[in-house]
Amino acid sequence: MERRPFDDRQLDALLEHLDAIREELHTLNRRLDTNETLLRIAGEVSSLNESLQALAYAALGRRPPQVRRRRTG
């Protein structure tokens, strides 16, 4: 099967499609970078939360926390 060369109009259309694909890939890469950053932040917040819980229980000593419940009604 022999391929014939592109004419100018076909080449311009192909280049437009490639530009659109490039722009979409650029957008997706930005989103992935943002998601990775958010995942790292979530991990740090989780670690901080665990540390704060450990400190809170250490401050209580051997006593369990005293929780006051509100009465409904």
mmCIF file of the N, C-alpha and C atoms, coordinates in Angstrom:
data_MODEL
# 
_entry.id   MODEL 
# 
loop_
_atom_site.group_PDB 
_atom_site.id 
_atom_site.type_symbol 
_atom_site.label_atom_id 
_atom_site.label_alt_id 
_atom_site.label_comp_id 
_atom_site.label_asym_id 
_atom_site.label_entity_id 
_atom_site.label_seq_id 
_atom_site.pdbx_PDB_ins_code 
_atom_site.Cartn_x 
_atom_site.Cartn_y 
_atom_site.Cartn_z 
_atom_site.occupancy 
_atom_site.B_iso_or_equiv 
_atom_site.pdbx_formal_charge 
_atom_site.auth_seq_id 
_atom_site.auth_comp_id 
_atom_site.auth_asym_id 
_atom_site.auth_atom_id 
_atom_site.pdbx_PDB_model_num 
ATOM 1   N N  . MET A 1 1  ? 0.840   -1.171 0.000  1.00 0.00 ? 1  MET A N  1 
ATOM 2   C CA . MET A 1 1  ? 0.000   0.000  0.000  1.00 0.00 ? 1  MET A CA 1 
ATOM 3   C C  . MET A 1 1  ? 0.894   1.247  0.000  1.00 0.00 ? 1  MET A C  1 
ATOM 4   N N  . GLU A 1 2  ? 0.684   2.069  -0.954 1.00 0.00 ? 2  GLU A N  1 
ATOM 5   C CA . GLU A 1 2  ? 1.511   3.267  -1.107 1.00 0.00 ? 2  GLU A CA 1 
ATOM 6   C C  . GLU A 1 2  ? 0.816   4.459  -0.444 1.00 0.00 ? 2  GLU A C  1 
ATOM 7   N N  . ARG A 1 3  ? 1.585   5.243  0.275  1.00 0.00 ? 3  ARG A N  1 
ATOM 8   C CA . ARG A 1 3  ? 1.041   6.438  0.923  1.00 0.00 ? 3  ARG A CA 1 
ATOM 9   C C  . ARG A 1 3  ? 1.311   7.640  0.056  1.00 0.00 ? 3  ARG A C  1 
ATOM 10  N N  . ARG A 1 4  ? 0.310   8.477  -0.057 1.00 0.00 ? 4  ARG A N  1 
ATOM 11  C CA . ARG A 1 4  ? 0.507   9.703  -0.815 1.00 0.00 ? 4  ARG A CA 1 
ATOM 12  C C  . ARG A 1 4  ? 0.806   10.832 0.169  1.00 0.00 ? 4  ARG A C  1 
ATOM 13  N N  . PRO A 1 5  ? 1.512   11.831 -0.239 1.00 0.00 ? 5  PRO A N  1 
ATOM 14  C CA . PRO A 1 5  ? 1.877   12.925 0.659  1.00 0.00 ? 5  PRO A CA 1 
ATOM 15  C C  . PRO A 1 5  ? 0.647   13.750 1.054  1.00 0.00 ? 5  PRO A C  1 
ATOM 16  N N  . PHE A 1 6  ? 0.754   14.369 2.227  1.00 0.00 ? 6  PHE A N  1 
ATOM 17  C CA . PHE A 1 6  ? -0.314  15.252 2.694  1.00 0.00 ? 6  PHE A CA 1 
ATOM 18  C C  . PHE A 1 6  ? -0.307  16.546 1.904  1.00 0.00 ? 6  PHE A C  1 
ATOM 19  N N  . ASP A 1 7  ? -1.488  17.069 1.661  1.00 0.00 ? 7  ASP A N  1 
ATOM 20  C CA . ASP A 1 7  ? -1.529  18.414 1.095  1.00 0.00 ? 7  ASP A CA 1 
ATOM 21  C C  . ASP A 1 7  ? -1.513  19.408 2.258  1.00 0.00 ? 7  ASP A C  1 
ATOM 22  N N  . ASP A 1 8  ? -1.397  20.687 1.984  1.00 0.00 ? 8  ASP A N  1 
ATOM 23  C CA . ASP A 1 8  ? -1.273  21.710 3.030  1.00 0.00 ? 8  ASP A CA 1 
ATOM 24  C C  . ASP A 1 8  ? -2.463  21.727 3.980  1.00 0.00 ? 8  ASP A C  1 
ATOM 25  N N  . ARG A 1 9  ? -3.655  21.568 3.439  1.00 0.00 ? 9  ARG A N  1 
ATOM 26  C CA . ARG A 1 9  ? -4.857  21.608 4.272  1.00 0.00 ? 9  ARG A CA 1 
ATOM 27  C C  . ARG A 1 9  ? -4.876  20.442 5.261  1.00 0.00 ? 9  ARG A C  1 
ATOM 28  N N  . GLN A 1 10 ? -4.521  19.254 4.779  1.00 0.00 ? 10 GLN A N  1 
ATOM 29  C CA . GLN A 1 10 ? -4.490  18.082 5.647  1.00 0.00 ? 10 GLN A CA 1 
ATOM 30  C C  . GLN A 1 10 ? -3.403  18.226 6.715  1.00 0.00 ? 10 GLN A C  1 
ATOM 31  N N  . LEU A 1 11 ? -2.272  18.748 6.316  1.00 0.00 ? 11 LEU A N  1 
ATOM 32  C CA . LEU A 1 11 ? -1.179  18.945 7.257  1.00 0.00 ? 11 LEU A CA 1 
ATOM 33  C C  . LEU A 1 11 ? -1.560  19.963 8.328  1.00 0.00 ? 11 LEU A C  1 
ATOM 34  N N  . ASP A 1 12 ? -2.210  21.052 7.948  1.00 0.00 ? 12 ASP A N  1 
ATOM 35  C CA . ASP A 1 12 ? -2.668  22.045 8.929  1.00 0.00 ? 12 ASP A CA 1 
ATOM 36  C C  . ASP A 1 12 ? -3.678  21.433 9.901  1.00 0.00 ? 12 ASP A C  1 
ATOM 37  N N  . ALA A 1 13 ? -4.598  20.611 9.395  1.00 0.00 ? 13 ALA A N  1 
ATOM 38  C CA . ALA A 1 13 ? -5.586  19.968 10.261 1.00 0.00 ? 13 ALA A CA 1 
ATOM 39  C C  . ALA A 1 13 ? -4.896  19.014 11.233 1.00 0.00 ? 13 ALA A C  1 
ATOM 40  N N  . LEU A 1 14 ? -3.919  18.275 10.744 1.00 0.00 ? 14 LEU A N  1 
ATOM 41  C CA . LEU A 1 14 ? -3.174  17.354 11.596 1.00 0.00 ? 14 LEU A CA 1 
ATOM 42  C C  . LEU A 1 14 ? -2.411  18.114 12.675 1.00 0.00 ? 14 LEU A C  1 
ATOM 43  N N  . LEU A 1 15 ? -1.785  19.212 12.314 1.00 0.00 ? 15 LEU A N  1 
ATOM 44  C CA . LEU A 1 15 ? -1.054  20.021 13.286 1.00 0.00 ? 15 LEU A CA 1 
ATOM 45  C C  . LEU A 1 15 ? -1.989  20.619 14.341 1.00 0.00 ? 15 LEU A C  1 
ATOM 46  N N  . GLU A 1 16 ? -3.178  21.011 13.933 1.00 0.00 ? 16 GLU A N  1 
ATOM 47  C CA . GLU A 1 16 ? -4.154  21.524 14.898 1.00 0.00 ? 16 GLU A CA 1 
ATOM 48  C C  . GLU A 1 16 ? -4.549  20.445 15.892 1.00 0.00 ? 16 GLU A C  1 
ATOM 49  N N  . HIS A 1 17 ? -4.760  19.240 15.401 1.00 0.00 ? 17 HIS A N  1 
ATOM 50  C CA . HIS A 1 17 ? -5.108  18.124 16.288 1.00 0.00 ? 17 HIS A CA 1 
ATOM 51  C C  . HIS A 1 17 ? -3.965  17.825 17.255 1.00 0.00 ? 17 HIS A C  1 
ATOM 52  N N  . LEU A 1 18 ? -2.748  17.836 16.739 1.00 0.00 ? 18 LEU A N  1 
ATOM 53  C CA . LEU A 1 18 ? -1.589  17.587 17.596 1.00 0.00 ? 18 LEU A CA 1 
ATOM 54  C C  . LEU A 1 18 ? -1.436  18.676 18.654 1.00 0.00 ? 18 LEU A C  1 
ATOM 55  N N  . ASP A 1 19 ? -1.692  19.917 18.290 1.00 0.00 ? 19 ASP A N  1 
ATOM 56  C CA . ASP A 1 19 ? -1.639  21.012 19.263 1.00 0.00 ? 19 ASP A CA 1 
ATOM 57  C C  . ASP A 1 19 ? -2.695  20.827 20.352 1.00 0.00 ? 19 ASP A C  1 
ATOM 58  N N  . ALA A 1 20 ? -3.885  20.404 19.960 1.00 0.00 ? 20 ALA A N  1 
ATOM 59  C CA . ALA A 1 20 ? -4.952  20.176 20.942 1.00 0.00 ? 20 ALA A CA 1 
ATOM 60  C C  . ALA A 1 20 ? -4.572  19.041 21.894 1.00 0.00 ? 20 ALA A C  1 
ATOM 61  N N  . ILE A 1 21 ? -3.979  17.991 21.345 1.00 0.00 ? 21 ILE A N  1 
ATOM 62  C CA . ILE A 1 21 ? -3.534  16.863 22.168 1.00 0.00 ? 21 ILE A CA 1 
ATOM 63  C C  . ILE A 1 21 ? -2.437  17.304 23.124 1.00 0.00 ? 21 ILE A C  1 
ATOM 64  N N  . ARG A 1 22 ? -1.503  18.105 22.637 1.00 0.00 ? 22 ARG A N  1 
ATOM 65  C CA . ARG A 1 22 ? -0.420  18.609 23.482 1.00 0.00 ? 22 ARG A CA 1 
ATOM 66  C C  . ARG A 1 22 ? -0.965  19.446 24.634 1.00 0.00 ? 22 ARG A C  1 
ATOM 67  N N  . GLU A 1 23 ? -1.927  20.305 24.329 1.00 0.00 ? 23 GLU A N  1 
ATOM 68  C CA . GLU A 1 23 ? -2.523  21.151 25.361 1.00 0.00 ? 23 GLU A CA 1 
ATOM 69  C C  . GLU A 1 23 ? -3.265  20.305 26.402 1.00 0.00 ? 23 GLU A C  1 
ATOM 70  N N  . GLU A 1 24 ? -3.971  19.286 25.957 1.00 0.00 ? 24 GLU A N  1 
ATOM 71  C CA . GLU A 1 24 ? -4.683  18.400 26.874 1.00 0.00 ? 24 GLU A CA 1 
ATOM 72  C C  . GLU A 1 24 ? -3.705  17.639 27.762 1.00 0.00 ? 24 GLU A C  1 
ATOM 73  N N  . LEU A 1 25 ? -2.609  17.164 27.189 1.00 0.00 ? 25 LEU A N  1 
ATOM 74  C CA . LEU A 1 25 ? -1.585  16.483 27.982 1.00 0.00 ? 25 LEU A CA 1 
ATOM 75  C C  . LEU A 1 25 ? -0.974  17.427 29.014 1.00 0.00 ? 25 LEU A C  1 
ATOM 76  N N  . HIS A 1 26 ? -0.758  18.654 28.622 1.00 0.00 ? 26 HIS A N  1 
ATOM 77  C CA . HIS A 1 26 ? -0.221  19.652 29.545 1.00 0.00 ? 26 HIS A CA 1 
ATOM 78  C C  . HIS A 1 26 ? -1.185  19.858 30.718 1.00 0.00 ? 26 HIS A C  1 
ATOM 79  N N  . THR A 1 27 ? -2.473  19.957 30.433 1.00 0.00 ? 27 THR A N  1 
ATOM 80  C CA . THR A 1 27 ? -3.496  20.122 31.476 1.00 0.00 ? 27 THR A CA 1 
ATOM 81  C C  . THR A 1 27 ? -3.521  18.907 32.399 1.00 0.00 ? 27 THR A C  1 
ATOM 82  N N  . LEU A 1 28 ? -3.472  17.711 31.826 1.00 0.00 ? 28 LEU A N  1 
ATOM 83  C CA . LEU A 1 28 ? -3.484  16.489 32.635 1.00 0.00 ? 28 LEU A CA 1 
ATOM 84  C C  . LEU A 1 28 ? -2.249  16.398 33.529 1.00 0.00 ? 28 LEU A C  1 
ATOM 85  N N  . ASN A 1 29 ? -1.096  16.785 33.003 1.00 0.00 ? 29 ASN A N  1 
ATOM 86  C CA . ASN A 1 29 ? 0.128   16.764 33.805 1.00 0.00 ? 29 ASN A CA 1 
ATOM 87  C C  . ASN A 1 29 ? 0.045   17.733 34.969 1.00 0.00 ? 29 ASN A C  1 
ATOM 88  N N  . ARG A 1 30 ? -0.534  18.906 34.739 1.00 0.00 ? 30 ARG A N  1 
ATOM 89  C CA . ARG A 1 30 ? -0.710  19.877 35.835 1.00 0.00 ? 30 ARG A CA 1 
ATOM 90  C C  . ARG A 1 30 ? -1.622  19.297 36.907 1.00 0.00 ? 30 ARG A C  1 
ATOM 91  N N  . ARG A 1 31 ? -2.707  18.642 36.479 1.00 0.00 ? 31 ARG A N  1 
ATOM 92  C CA . ARG A 1 31 ? -3.630  18.034 37.442 1.00 0.00 ? 31 ARG A CA 1 
ATOM 93  C C  . ARG A 1 31 ? -2.949  16.932 38.240 1.00 0.00 ? 31 ARG A C  1 
ATOM 94  N N  . LEU A 1 32 ? -2.155  16.109 37.570 1.00 0.00 ? 32 LEU A N  1 
ATOM 95  C CA . LEU A 1 32 ? -1.442  15.043 38.272 1.00 0.00 ? 32 LEU A CA 1 
ATOM 96  C C  . LEU A 1 32 ? -0.465  15.613 39.284 1.00 0.00 ? 32 LEU A C  1 
ATOM 97  N N  . ASP A 1 33 ? 0.248   16.665 38.915 1.00 0.00 ? 33 ASP A N  1 
ATOM 98  C CA . ASP A 1 33 ? 1.169   17.309 39.847 1.00 0.00 ? 33 ASP A CA 1 
ATOM 99  C C  . ASP A 1 33 ? 0.427   17.827 41.064 1.00 0.00 ? 33 ASP A C  1 
ATOM 100 N N  . THR A 1 34 ? -0.735  18.431 40.839 1.00 0.00 ? 34 THR A N  1 
ATOM 101 C CA . THR A 1 34 ? -1.543  18.950 41.944 1.00 0.00 ? 34 THR A CA 1 
ATOM 102 C C  . THR A 1 34 ? -2.023  17.810 42.823 1.00 0.00 ? 34 THR A C  1 
ATOM 103 N N  . ASN A 1 35 ? -2.484  16.728 42.213 1.00 0.00 ? 35 ASN A N  1 
ATOM 104 C CA . ASN A 1 35 ? -2.969  15.577 42.990 1.00 0.00 ? 35 ASN A CA 1 
ATOM 105 C C  . ASN A 1 35 ? -1.856  14.957 43.823 1.00 0.00 ? 35 ASN A C  1 
ATOM 106 N N  . GLU A 1 36 ? -0.655  14.852 43.250 1.00 0.00 ? 36 GLU A N  1 
ATOM 107 C CA . GLU A 1 36 ? 0.469   14.295 43.995 1.00 0.00 ? 36 GLU A CA 1 
ATOM 108 C C  . GLU A 1 36 ? 0.820   15.179 45.180 1.00 0.00 ? 36 GLU A C  1 
ATOM 109 N N  . THR A 1 37 ? 0.768   16.481 44.977 1.00 0.00 ? 37 THR A N  1 
ATOM 110 C CA . THR A 1 37 ? 1.042   17.415 46.071 1.00 0.00 ? 37 THR A CA 1 
ATOM 111 C C  . THR A 1 37 ? -0.012  17.270 47.165 1.00 0.00 ? 37 THR A C  1 
ATOM 112 N N  . LEU A 1 38 ? -1.272  17.166 46.761 1.00 0.00 ? 38 LEU A N  1 
ATOM 113 C CA . LEU A 1 38 ? -2.348  17.001 47.742 1.00 0.00 ? 38 LEU A CA 1 
ATOM 114 C C  . LEU A 1 38 ? -2.207  15.688 48.507 1.00 0.00 ? 38 LEU A C  1 
ATOM 115 N N  . LEU A 1 39 ? -1.773  14.638 47.839 1.00 0.00 ? 39 LEU A N  1 
ATOM 116 C CA . LEU A 1 39 ? -1.564  13.357 48.521 1.00 0.00 ? 39 LEU A CA 1 
ATOM 117 C C  . LEU A 1 39 ? -0.452  13.468 49.556 1.00 0.00 ? 39 LEU A C  1 
ATOM 118 N N  . ARG A 1 40 ? 0.621   14.182 49.214 1.00 0.00 ? 40 ARG A N  1 
ATOM 119 C CA . ARG A 1 40 ? 1.705   14.378 50.178 1.00 0.00 ? 40 ARG A CA 1 
ATOM 120 C C  . ARG A 1 40 ? 1.219   15.181 51.379 1.00 0.00 ? 40 ARG A C  1 
ATOM 121 N N  . ILE A 1 41 ? 0.432   16.235 51.111 1.00 0.00 ? 41 ILE A N  1 
ATOM 122 C CA . ILE A 1 41 ? -0.108  17.057 52.202 1.00 0.00 ? 41 ILE A CA 1 
ATOM 123 C C  . ILE A 1 41 ? -1.026  16.225 53.083 1.00 0.00 ? 41 ILE A C  1 
ATOM 124 N N  . ALA A 1 42 ? -1.889  15.405 52.473 1.00 0.00 ? 42 ALA A N  1 
ATOM 125 C CA . ALA A 1 42 ? -2.797  14.550 53.245 1.00 0.00 ? 42 ALA A CA 1 
ATOM 126 C C  . ALA A 1 42 ? -2.011  13.592 54.129 1.00 0.00 ? 42 ALA A C  1 
ATOM 127 N N  . GLY A 1 43 ? -0.929  13.048 53.617 1.00 0.00 ? 43 GLY A N  1 
ATOM 128 C CA . GLY A 1 43 ? -0.086  12.151 54.412 1.00 0.00 ? 43 GLY A CA 1 
ATOM 129 C C  . GLY A 1 43 ? 0.532   12.871 55.600 1.00 0.00 ? 43 GLY A C  1 
ATOM 130 N N  . GLU A 1 44 ? 0.988   14.099 55.366 1.00 0.00 ? 44 GLU A N  1 
ATOM 131 C CA . GLU A 1 44 ? 1.577   14.882 56.457 1.00 0.00 ? 44 GLU A CA 1 
ATOM 132 C C  . GLU A 1 44 ? 0.536   15.239 57.502 1.00 0.00 ? 44 GLU A C  1 
ATOM 133 N N  . VAL A 1 45 ? -0.670  15.593 57.060 1.00 0.00 ? 45 VAL A N  1 
ATOM 134 C CA . VAL A 1 45 ? -1.739  15.925 58.005 1.00 0.00 ? 45 VAL A CA 1 
ATOM 135 C C  . VAL A 1 45 ? -2.115  14.690 58.821 1.00 0.00 ? 45 VAL A C  1 
ATOM 136 N N  . SER A 1 46 ? -2.169  13.544 58.195 1.00 0.00 ? 46 SER A N  1 
ATOM 137 C CA . SER A 1 46 ? -2.476  12.302 58.898 1.00 0.00 ? 46 SER A CA 1 
ATOM 138 C C  . SER A 1 46 ? -1.412  12.002 59.956 1.00 0.00 ? 46 SER A C  1 
ATOM 139 N N  . SER A 1 47 ? -0.164  12.176 59.585 1.00 0.00 ? 47 SER A N  1 
ATOM 140 C CA . SER A 1 47 ? 0.936   11.959 60.527 1.00 0.00 ? 47 SER A CA 1 
ATOM 141 C C  . SER A 1 47 ? 0.855   12.943 61.690 1.00 0.00 ? 47 SER A C  1 
ATOM 142 N N  . LEU A 1 48 ? 0.564   14.188 61.382 1.00 0.00 ? 48 LEU A N  1 
ATOM 143 C CA . LEU A 1 48 ? 0.418   15.205 62.426 1.00 0.00 ? 48 LEU A CA 1 
ATOM 144 C C  . LEU A 1 48 ? -0.742  14.861 63.351 1.00 0.00 ? 48 LEU A C  1 
ATOM 145 N N  . ASN A 1 49 ? -1.851  14.403 62.784 1.00 0.00 ? 49 ASN A N  1 
ATOM 146 C CA . ASN A 1 49 ? -3.004  14.015 63.588 1.00 0.00 ? 49 ASN A CA 1 
ATOM 147 C C  . ASN A 1 49 ? -2.650  12.881 64.548 1.00 0.00 ? 49 ASN A C  1 
ATOM 148 N N  . GLU A 1 50 ? -1.926  11.883 64.071 1.00 0.00 ? 50 GLU A N  1 
ATOM 149 C CA . GLU A 1 50 ? -1.511  10.775 64.931 1.00 0.00 ? 50 GLU A CA 1 
ATOM 150 C C  . GLU A 1 50 ? -0.614  11.271 66.061 1.00 0.00 ? 50 GLU A C  1 
ATOM 151 N N  . SER A 1 51 ? 0.292   12.177 65.732 1.00 0.00 ? 51 SER A N  1 
ATOM 152 C CA . SER A 1 51 ? 1.184   12.729 66.757 1.00 0.00 ? 51 SER A CA 1 
ATOM 153 C C  . SER A 1 51 ? 0.399   13.504 67.805 1.00 0.00 ? 51 SER A C  1 
ATOM 154 N N  . LEU A 1 52 ? -0.557  14.307 67.365 1.00 0.00 ? 52 LEU A N  1 
ATOM 155 C CA . LEU A 1 52 ? -1.367  15.072 68.303 1.00 0.00 ? 52 LEU A CA 1 
ATOM 156 C C  . LEU A 1 52 ? -2.200  14.158 69.200 1.00 0.00 ? 52 LEU A C  1 
ATOM 157 N N  . GLN A 1 53 ? -2.723  13.073 68.626 1.00 0.00 ? 53 GLN A N  1 
ATOM 158 C CA . GLN A 1 53 ? -3.485  12.120 69.431 1.00 0.00 ? 53 GLN A CA 1 
ATOM 159 C C  . GLN A 1 53 ? -2.591  11.461 70.475 1.00 0.00 ? 53 GLN A C  1 
ATOM 160 N N  . ALA A 1 54 ? -1.373  11.106 70.078 1.00 0.00 ? 54 ALA A N  1 
ATOM 161 C CA . ALA A 1 54 ? -0.433  10.497 71.018 1.00 0.00 ? 54 ALA A CA 1 
ATOM 162 C C  . ALA A 1 54 ? -0.101  11.467 72.145 1.00 0.00 ? 54 ALA A C  1 
ATOM 163 N N  . LEU A 1 55 ? 0.103   12.728 71.806 1.00 0.00 ? 55 LEU A N  1 
ATOM 164 C CA . LEU A 1 55 ? 0.377   13.737 72.833 1.00 0.00 ? 55 LEU A CA 1 
ATOM 165 C C  . LEU A 1 55 ? -0.811  13.931 73.764 1.00 0.00 ? 55 LEU A C  1 
ATOM 166 N N  . ALA A 1 56 ? -2.011  13.927 73.202 1.00 0.00 ? 56 ALA A N  1 
ATOM 167 C CA . ALA A 1 56 ? -3.207  14.103 74.024 1.00 0.00 ? 56 ALA A CA 1 
ATOM 168 C C  . ALA A 1 56 ? -3.363  12.945 75.000 1.00 0.00 ? 56 ALA A C  1 
ATOM 169 N N  . TYR A 1 57 ? -3.173  11.716 74.541 1.00 0.00 ? 57 TYR A N  1 
ATOM 170 C CA . TYR A 1 57 ? -3.291  10.571 75.437 1.00 0.00 ? 57 TYR A CA 1 
ATOM 171 C C  . TYR A 1 57 ? -2.163  10.559 76.459 1.00 0.00 ? 57 TYR A C  1 
ATOM 172 N N  . ALA A 1 58 ? -0.975  10.995 76.076 1.00 0.00 ? 58 ALA A N  1 
ATOM 173 C CA . ALA A 1 58 ? 0.134   11.080 77.029 1.00 0.00 ? 58 ALA A CA 1 
ATOM 174 C C  . ALA A 1 58 ? -0.173  12.118 78.100 1.00 0.00 ? 58 ALA A C  1 
ATOM 175 N N  . ALA A 1 59 ? -0.802  13.206 77.732 1.00 0.00 ? 59 ALA A N  1 
ATOM 176 C CA . ALA A 1 59 ? -1.155  14.248 78.697 1.00 0.00 ? 59 ALA A CA 1 
ATOM 177 C C  . ALA A 1 59 ? -2.210  13.751 79.680 1.00 0.00 ? 59 ALA A C  1 
ATOM 178 N N  . LEU A 1 60 ? -3.054  12.833 79.262 1.00 0.00 ? 60 LEU A N  1 
ATOM 179 C CA . LEU A 1 60 ? -4.077  12.281 80.151 1.00 0.00 ? 60 LEU A CA 1 
ATOM 180 C C  . LEU A 1 60 ? -3.492  11.319 81.174 1.00 0.00 ? 60 LEU A C  1 
ATOM 181 N N  . GLY A 1 61 ? -2.332  10.807 80.916 1.00 0.00 ? 61 GLY A N  1 
ATOM 182 C CA . GLY A 1 61 ? -1.742  9.815  81.815 1.00 0.00 ? 61 GLY A CA 1 
ATOM 183 C C  . GLY A 1 61 ? -2.449  8.493  81.641 1.00 0.00 ? 61 GLY A C  1 
ATOM 184 N N  . ARG A 1 62 ? -2.707  7.822  82.770 1.00 0.00 ? 62 ARG A N  1 
ATOM 185 C CA . ARG A 1 62 ? -3.344  6.515  82.690 1.00 0.00 ? 62 ARG A CA 1 
ATOM 186 C C  . ARG A 1 62 ? -4.860  6.614  82.745 1.00 0.00 ? 62 ARG A C  1 
ATOM 187 N N  . ARG A 1 63 ? -5.374  7.793  82.970 1.00 0.00 ? 63 ARG A N  1 
ATOM 188 C CA . ARG A 1 63 ? -6.824  7.957  83.048 1.00 0.00 ? 63 ARG A CA 1 
ATOM 189 C C  . ARG A 1 63 ? -7.426  8.029  81.649 1.00 0.00 ? 63 ARG A C  1 
ATOM 190 N N  . PRO A 1 64 ? -8.564  7.400  81.449 1.00 0.00 ? 64 PRO A N  1 
ATOM 191 C CA . PRO A 1 64 ? -9.228  7.548  80.145 1.00 0.00 ? 64 PRO A CA 1 
ATOM 192 C C  . PRO A 1 64 ? -9.843  8.942  80.048 1.00 0.00 ? 64 PRO A C  1 
ATOM 193 N N  . PRO A 1 65 ? -10.108 9.407  78.863 1.00 0.00 ? 65 PRO A N  1 
ATOM 194 C CA . PRO A 1 65 ? -10.702 10.738 78.731 1.00 0.00 ? 65 PRO A CA 1 
ATOM 195 C C  . PRO A 1 65 ? -12.095 10.779 79.335 1.00 0.00 ? 65 PRO A C  1 
ATOM 196 N N  . GLN A 1 66 ? -12.409 11.908 79.956 1.00 0.00 ? 66 GLN A N  1 
ATOM 197 C CA . GLN A 1 66 ? -13.752 12.089 80.514 1.00 0.00 ? 66 GLN A CA 1 
ATOM 198 C C  . GLN A 1 66 ? -14.574 12.854 79.492 1.00 0.00 ? 66 GLN A C  1 
ATOM 199 N N  . VAL A 1 67 ? -15.589 12.190 79.008 1.00 0.00 ? 67 VAL A N  1 
ATOM 200 C CA . VAL A 1 67 ? -16.426 12.781 77.978 1.00 0.00 ? 67 VAL A CA 1 
ATOM 201 C C  . VAL A 1 67 ? -17.774 13.104 78.586 1.00 0.00 ? 67 VAL A C  1 
ATOM 202 N N  . ARG A 1 68 ? -18.185 14.329 78.444 1.00 0.00 ? 68 ARG A N  1 
ATOM 203 C CA . ARG A 1 68 ? -19.508 14.729 78.934 1.00 0.00 ? 68 ARG A CA 1 
ATOM 204 C C  . ARG A 1 68 ? -20.470 14.695 77.760 1.00 0.00 ? 68 ARG A C  1 
ATOM 205 N N  . ARG A 1 69 ? -21.540 14.001 77.947 1.00 0.00 ? 69 ARG A N  1 
ATOM 206 C CA . ARG A 1 69 ? -22.521 13.895 76.870 1.00 0.00 ? 69 ARG A CA 1 
ATOM 207 C C  . ARG A 1 69 ? -23.650 14.887 77.125 1.00 0.00 ? 69 ARG A C  1 
ATOM 208 N N  . ARG A 1 70 ? -24.108 15.473 76.064 1.00 0.00 ? 70 ARG A N  1 
ATOM 209 C CA . ARG A 1 70 ? -25.234 16.400 76.166 1.00 0.00 ? 70 ARG A CA 1 
ATOM 210 C C  . ARG A 1 70 ? -26.523 15.606 76.250 1.00 0.00 ? 70 ARG A C  1 
ATOM 211 N N  . ARG A 1 71 ? -27.414 16.138 77.040 1.00 0.00 ? 71 ARG A N  1 
ATOM 212 C CA . ARG A 1 71 ? -28.730 15.502 77.117 1.00 0.00 ? 71 ARG A CA 1 
ATOM 213 C C  . ARG A 1 71 ? -29.590 16.026 75.981 1.00 0.00 ? 71 ARG A C  1 
ATOM 214 N N  . THR A 1 72 ? -30.312 15.129 75.355 1.00 0.00 ? 72 THR A N  1 
ATOM 215 C CA . THR A 1 72 ? -31.203 15.533 74.276 1.00 0.00 ? 72 THR A CA 1 
ATOM 216 C C  . THR A 1 72 ? -32.599 15.680 74.832 1.00 0.00 ? 72 THR A C  1 
ATOM 217 N N  . GLY A 1 73 ? -33.294 16.620 74.319 1.00 0.00 ? 73 GLY A N  1 
ATOM 218 C CA . GLY A 1 73 ? -34.676 16.721 74.758 1.00 0.00 ? 73 GLY A CA 1 
ATOM 219 C C  . GLY A 1 73 ? -35.129 18.079 75.014 1.00 0.00 ? 73 GLY A C  1 
# 
